[in-house]
Amino acid sequence: MRFTAAVLRSYESRFSLEEVMLHAGPGDGEILVRIAGCGMCRTDLAVRHSAGRSPLPAVLGHEGAGVVVETGGPDTGLSTGDHVVLSFDSCGHCRNCVGAAPAYCDSFPALNLFGGRKEHAARFTDAGGGALAPRWFGQSSFAEYAMVPARNAVRVDPTLPIELLGPLGCGFLTGAGAVFHSFGVGPGDTIAVYGAGAVGLAAVLAATAAGAVTVAVDRHPERLALAERLHAIPLHAASADPPDPPALADRIQQLTDGGTHYALDTTGSPQLINNALRALRPTGHLGLVARLHTPLPLEPGTLDRGRKISHICEGDAVPGLLIPRLTRLWQAGRFPFDQLIRTYPLTDINQAESDCDAGLVVKPVLIPTGHGAKGGHLTSSPS
């Protein structure tokens, strides 16, 4: 089977639109999905900064959504024509997988980041027969089609705009899952979200849906304006004049009547992480979702009085449970994630990456040819 995909051939190169080949149909437990849309995630772009770790050339993309066109055997639980959102890969049988924590699968790095399943290596090539890295996050969905383990796919209501749903499989799942699962935020709770990108703003949406008071911290005025429209209290990361880190924590404590119950850091900034800890009330919980690239020295007193800090992967979510919850909230007008999305034709993938790097777009979604990309316009929320 031949189709078009965006191939990354080196860590420094641009994506190239190429003809690629699948040399076999779905095996047992697999499905072939026609991709309607795929979100671009920071993890896709971070491949460039971890040169030598993720194998290239490869087709990236791990926030795909589309329609099942073929199934491998009767045990996939899915049928041709089903609309599905694709999420991360997991083995399904290790202790964490069977314990409803698939994001902490023993094989997560190998399956999602560093090579995939070896038996798939010869099945996916470029037009000349050159090998492409096996499926990125079980998907490689910067493409017109993706071969996916059925376990990665979550069936959704076919009346929903399937081309927009892909980010529910990772970025939006992470932010919302942190709020709903990792923290268990409820009515009247307070939470500060550091970094108003896709994950952070998904957390803002979830916190609002949960009835919490939310502070959004960022350094980009346009991101703060969007957070305010989504019912968060906007606060610039340099809130003092001149900038004074303790003043930021003091301001958050003032806004939240003594400090927040929860904080979510999406930036990986040691300074903001220490501020987040200072701004917690006693027994507060700080969650980290960004990968740290520098040492994290904690300042004296930041972990006193029962405060705790933890790392959160994929929102501690079971995708098959959280994704349907998020779509129901969207249908009810309580999780307007589409306000964070800008669509691009798949052919404009390099422009989407450039806009993402420049902070001009919160969540790019790439639409393969024939699926009606909206040419970069922000979509509207449901009424």
C-alpha positions as CSV (number, residue, x, y, z in Angstrom):
1,M,0.0,0.0,0.0
2,R,1.4,3.4,-1.0
3,F,0.4,6.8,0.6
4,T,1.9,10.2,1.5
5,A,3.6,10.9,4.8
6,A,5.9,13.5,6.3
7,V,9.3,12.0,6.7
8,L,12.0,13.4,9.0
9,R,15.3,12.2,7.6
10,S,17.8,13.9,9.9
11,Y,17.6,15.8,13.2
12,E,18.5,19.1,11.4
13,S,16.4,18.7,8.3
14,R,12.9,19.9,7.5
15,F,10.0,17.4,7.0
16,S,9.7,16.1,3.5
17,L,6.4,14.9,2.0
18,E,7.1,11.5,0.4
19,E,5.4,8.4,-0.9
20,V,5.8,5.6,1.7
21,M,4.9,2.0,1.6
22,L,3.2,-0.5,4.0
23,H,4.2,-4.0,2.8
24,A,1.6,-6.0,4.7
25,G,-1.9,-5.5,6.1
26,P,-2.9,-5.5,9.7
27,G,-1.7,-8.4,11.8
28,D,-3.5,-9.9,14.8
29,G,-4.6,-7.1,17.1
30,E,-3.9,-4.3,14.6
31,I,-6.0,-1.8,12.7
32,L,-5.3,0.3,9.6
33,V,-6.6,3.9,10.1
34,R,-7.2,6.6,7.5
35,I,-5.9,9.7,9.3
36,A,-8.3,12.6,9.3
37,G,-6.1,14.9,11.5
38,C,-3.0,14.7,13.6
39,G,-1.9,17.1,16.3
40,M,1.7,18.3,16.4
41,C,3.1,17.8,19.9
42,R,6.2,19.3,21.5
43,T,7.4,15.7,21.9
44,D,7.4,15.3,18.1
45,L,9.6,18.4,17.8
46,A,11.9,17.4,20.8
47,V,13.3,14.6,18.6
48,R,15.6,17.3,17.1
49,H,17.0,18.0,20.6
50,S,17.7,14.4,21.5
51,A,19.8,13.5,18.4
52,G,20.9,9.9,18.2
53,R,18.2,8.6,20.6
54,S,15.1,8.3,18.4
55,P,15.9,6.4,15.2
56,L,15.7,8.2,11.9
57,P,14.5,8.4,9.2
58,A,11.0,8.2,10.6
59,V,7.4,9.3,10.2
60,L,6.5,11.1,13.5
61,G,3.1,12.1,14.8
62,H,1.3,10.6,17.8
63,E,-1.9,12.6,18.1
64,G,-3.8,10.9,15.2
65,A,-7.5,10.5,14.7
66,G,-9.4,8.9,11.8
67,V,-11.5,6.1,10.5
68,V,-10.7,2.3,10.7
69,V,-10.4,0.9,7.1
70,E,-9.2,-2.6,7.9
71,T,-8.8,-4.8,11.0
72,G,-6.5,-7.7,11.7
73,G,-8.6,-10.5,13.0
74,P,-11.8,-10.5,15.0
75,D,-10.3,-9.7,18.4
76,T,-9.5,-6.0,17.9
77,G,-12.9,-4.9,19.4
78,L,-13.2,-2.4,16.4
79,S,-14.9,-2.6,13.0
80,T,-14.3,-1.0,9.6
81,G,-15.9,2.5,9.7
82,D,-15.3,3.1,13.4
83,H,-14.1,6.6,14.2
84,V,-11.1,6.4,16.6
85,V,-8.7,8.6,18.5
86,L,-5.2,7.2,18.8
87,S,-3.1,7.4,21.9
88,F,0.3,6.1,23.2
89,D,1.5,2.4,22.9
90,S,1.8,0.0,25.8
91,C,2.5,-3.7,26.2
92,G,-0.8,-4.4,28.0
93,H,0.5,-7.1,30.3
94,C,3.1,-5.6,32.6
95,R,2.2,-4.8,36.2
96,N,1.5,-1.2,35.5
97,C,-0.6,-1.9,32.4
98,V,-2.8,-4.4,34.2
99,G,-3.0,-2.0,37.1
100,A,-4.6,0.7,35.0
101,A,-1.4,2.8,34.6
102,P,-0.4,2.2,31.0
103,A,1.5,5.5,30.8
104,Y,4.0,3.8,33.1
105,C,4.3,0.6,31.1
106,D,7.6,-1.2,31.6
107,S,8.2,-1.0,27.8
108,F,7.0,2.6,27.3
109,P,10.3,4.1,26.1
110,A,11.0,1.3,23.7
111,L,7.5,1.2,22.3
112,N,7.0,4.9,21.9
113,L,10.3,6.7,21.6
114,F,13.3,4.4,20.8
115,G,12.4,2.0,18.1
116,G,9.0,0.4,18.4
117,R,8.4,-3.3,17.8
118,K,11.2,-4.9,15.9
119,E,8.8,-7.1,13.9
120,H,7.4,-4.0,12.3
121,A,10.7,-2.7,11.0
122,A,10.6,-4.2,7.5
123,R,6.9,-3.5,6.9
124,F,7.2,0.3,6.6
125,T,9.6,1.8,4.0
126,D,10.0,4.8,1.7
127,A,9.3,4.5,-2.0
128,G,12.7,3.2,-2.7
129,G,12.5,0.4,-0.1
130,G,14.6,2.2,2.5
131,A,13.6,1.4,6.0
132,L,11.7,3.9,8.1
133,A,11.7,3.6,11.9
134,P,8.9,1.5,13.2
135,R,5.8,3.2,14.5
136,W,6.4,6.4,16.6
137,F,4.1,6.0,19.7
138,G,2.6,3.1,17.9
139,Q,1.2,5.5,15.2
140,S,3.5,7.5,12.9
141,S,0.4,9.5,12.1
142,F,1.9,12.5,10.2
143,A,0.5,10.6,7.2
144,E,-2.6,9.6,5.3
145,Y,-2.7,6.2,6.9
146,A,-1.4,4.6,10.1
147,M,-1.1,1.0,11.2
148,V,-1.9,0.9,14.9
149,P,-2.3,-1.7,17.7
150,A,-6.0,-1.7,18.4
151,R,-5.2,-1.2,22.1
152,N,-4.0,2.3,21.1
153,A,-7.3,3.3,19.6
154,V,-10.4,4.7,21.4
155,R,-13.7,4.6,19.6
156,V,-15.6,7.9,19.6
157,D,-19.0,9.2,18.5
158,P,-19.0,9.4,14.7
159,T,-20.9,12.7,14.8
160,L,-17.9,14.4,16.3
161,P,-15.4,16.4,14.1
162,I,-12.9,13.5,13.9
163,E,-10.2,15.7,12.3
164,L,-10.0,17.8,15.5
165,L,-9.9,15.0,18.1
166,G,-6.3,13.8,17.8
167,P,-4.8,16.0,20.5
168,L,-7.1,14.3,23.0
169,G,-4.8,11.3,22.7
170,C,-1.8,13.0,24.2
171,G,-1.4,16.8,24.8
172,F,-4.9,17.5,26.0
173,L,-5.1,14.1,27.7
174,T,-2.0,15.1,29.7
175,G,-3.3,18.4,30.9
176,A,-6.8,17.3,31.7
177,G,-5.7,14.0,33.2
178,A,-3.4,15.8,35.6
179,V,-6.4,17.8,36.9
180,F,-8.9,15.0,37.0
181,H,-6.8,12.0,37.9
182,S,-3.4,13.0,39.3
183,F,-4.9,15.8,41.5
184,G,-8.6,15.0,41.7
185,V,-9.5,18.7,41.5
186,G,-13.0,19.5,42.7
187,P,-15.3,22.4,43.2
188,G,-13.7,25.2,45.3
189,D,-10.2,23.9,44.9
190,T,-7.4,26.2,43.7
191,I,-4.8,25.4,41.1
192,A,-2.0,27.4,39.4
193,V,-0.9,26.3,35.9
194,Y,2.6,27.3,34.9
195,G,2.9,27.6,31.1
196,A,-0.2,28.3,28.9
197,G,0.6,26.1,26.0
198,A,-1.5,23.1,24.8
199,V,-1.0,21.0,28.0
200,G,-1.4,24.0,30.3
201,L,-4.5,25.3,28.7
202,A,-6.1,21.9,28.6
203,A,-5.5,21.8,32.4
204,V,-7.1,25.2,32.6
205,L,-10.2,23.9,30.7
206,A,-10.4,20.8,32.9
207,A,-10.0,22.8,36.1
208,T,-12.8,25.2,35.1
209,A,-15.0,22.2,34.3
210,A,-14.2,20.8,37.7
211,G,-15.3,24.1,39.4
212,A,-11.8,25.2,40.5
213,V,-10.3,28.6,40.8
214,T,-7.4,28.7,38.3
215,V,-4.4,30.9,37.9
216,A,-2.5,30.7,34.6
217,V,1.1,31.9,34.6
218,D,2.9,32.6,31.3
219,R,5.2,35.2,29.8
220,H,3.3,35.7,26.5
221,P,0.5,38.2,26.7
222,E,-1.6,36.6,24.0
223,R,-1.5,33.2,25.8
224,L,-2.6,34.9,29.0
225,A,-5.4,36.7,27.1
226,L,-6.6,33.3,25.9
227,A,-6.3,31.8,29.4
228,E,-8.5,34.6,30.7
229,R,-11.1,33.9,28.0
230,L,-11.1,30.4,29.3
231,H,-11.9,31.6,32.8
232,A,-8.4,31.6,34.4
233,I,-6.9,34.4,36.3
234,P,-3.9,35.5,34.1
235,L,-0.6,36.3,35.7
236,H,2.6,37.3,33.9
237,A,5.6,35.2,34.9
238,A,7.5,38.4,35.8
239,S,4.7,39.8,37.9
240,A,6.9,42.1,40.0
241,D,8.7,45.3,38.9
242,P,11.6,44.7,38.8
243,P,11.1,40.9,38.4
244,D,11.3,39.2,41.8
245,P,10.6,35.5,42.0
246,P,9.2,35.5,45.6
247,A,6.8,38.3,44.6
248,L,5.2,35.9,42.0
249,A,4.5,33.3,44.7
250,D,3.2,36.0,47.1
251,R,0.9,37.3,44.4
252,I,-0.5,33.8,43.8
253,Q,-1.1,33.3,47.5
254,Q,-3.0,36.6,47.6
255,L,-5.1,35.6,44.6
256,T,-6.0,32.2,46.1
257,D,-6.5,33.1,49.8
258,G,-3.3,31.7,51.2
259,G,-2.0,29.5,48.3
260,T,-3.1,26.9,45.9
261,H,-4.1,23.3,46.6
262,Y,-2.5,22.2,43.4
263,A,0.0,23.4,40.8
264,L,1.0,22.0,37.4
265,D,4.3,23.0,35.8
266,T,4.6,22.5,32.0
267,T,7.7,24.5,31.6
268,G,10.6,22.6,33.2
269,S,11.9,25.9,34.6
270,P,13.6,25.4,38.0
271,Q,12.8,29.0,39.0
272,L,9.1,28.5,38.2
273,I,9.0,25.1,39.9
274,N,10.4,26.7,43.1
275,N,7.8,29.5,42.8
276,A,5.1,26.9,42.4
277,L,6.1,25.2,45.5
278,R,6.3,28.4,47.5
279,A,2.8,29.3,46.3
280,L,1.3,26.0,47.5
281,R,-0.7,25.9,50.7
282,P,0.2,23.2,53.3
283,T,-0.2,19.7,52.0
284,G,-0.4,21.1,48.4
285,H,0.7,19.0,45.4
286,L,2.9,20.1,42.5
287,G,2.9,18.0,39.4
288,L,5.6,18.2,36.7
289,V,4.9,17.2,33.1
290,A,7.9,18.7,31.3
291,R,11.1,16.9,31.0
292,L,13.9,18.6,33.0
293,H,17.0,19.5,31.1
294,T,18.9,21.1,34.0
295,P,19.4,20.1,37.6
296,L,16.5,21.1,39.9
297,P,17.8,22.6,43.2
298,L,14.9,23.0,45.6
299,E,15.2,26.1,47.8
300,P,14.9,25.8,51.6
301,G,11.4,25.6,52.9
302,T,9.7,24.8,49.6
303,L,8.8,21.2,50.6
304,D,7.9,22.0,54.2
305,R,4.5,21.5,55.8
306,G,3.4,18.4,53.8
307,R,3.9,19.8,50.3
308,K,4.8,17.2,47.7
309,I,6.1,17.1,44.1
310,S,5.6,14.3,41.5
311,H,6.1,13.7,37.9
312,I,3.0,13.1,35.7
313,C,3.1,11.1,32.5
314,E,0.2,11.2,30.1
315,G,-2.1,12.6,32.8
316,D,-2.0,9.3,34.7
317,A,-4.9,8.5,32.3
318,V,-6.4,5.4,30.8
319,P,-7.1,6.8,27.4
320,G,-10.2,4.6,26.8
321,L,-11.8,6.2,29.8
322,L,-10.7,9.8,29.7
323,I,-11.0,10.5,26.0
324,P,-14.8,9.7,26.0
325,R,-15.2,11.8,29.1
326,L,-13.5,14.8,27.4
327,T,-15.6,14.4,24.2
328,R,-18.8,14.4,26.4
329,L,-17.6,17.5,28.2
330,W,-16.9,19.2,24.8
331,Q,-20.4,18.3,23.6
332,A,-21.8,19.9,26.7
333,G,-19.8,23.1,26.1
334,R,-17.6,22.5,29.2
335,F,-14.3,21.6,27.6
336,P,-13.9,23.8,24.4
337,F,-10.5,22.3,23.4
338,D,-11.2,23.3,19.8
339,Q,-10.5,26.9,20.8
340,L,-6.8,25.9,21.2
341,I,-6.5,24.4,17.7
342,R,-5.4,25.8,14.4
343,T,-5.5,23.5,11.4
344,Y,-2.9,23.2,8.6
345,P,-2.8,21.0,5.5
346,L,-0.3,18.2,6.0
347,T,1.7,19.7,3.2
348,D,2.3,22.8,5.4
349,I,3.9,20.7,8.2
350,N,7.1,22.8,8.2
351,Q,5.1,26.0,8.5
352,A,3.2,24.5,11.4
353,E,6.4,23.6,13.2
354,S,7.8,27.1,12.6
355,D,4.6,28.7,14.0
356,C,4.7,26.3,17.0
357,D,8.3,27.2,17.8
358,A,7.5,30.9,17.5
359,G,4.5,30.5,19.9
360,L,2.1,31.7,17.2
361,V,-0.2,28.7,17.6
362,V,-1.2,26.6,20.7
363,K,-2.0,23.3,19.0
364,P,-1.4,22.8,15.3
365,V,-3.4,20.0,13.8
366,L,-2.3,18.6,10.4
367,I,-5.0,17.6,7.9
368,P,-4.1,15.2,5.1
369,T,-5.1,16.0,1.5
370,G,-8.8,15.6,0.9
371,H,-9.9,16.1,4.5
372,G,-10.7,19.8,4.3
373,A,-8.0,21.6,6.2
374,K,-9.2,25.1,7.3
375,G,-6.0,26.8,6.2
376,G,-4.8,27.9,9.6
377,H,-8.0,29.4,11.0
378,L,-8.9,28.9,14.6
379,T,-12.0,26.8,14.9
380,S,-15.1,27.9,16.8
381,S,-16.4,26.3,20.0
382,P,-19.8,24.5,20.2
383,S,-22.7,26.7,21.1
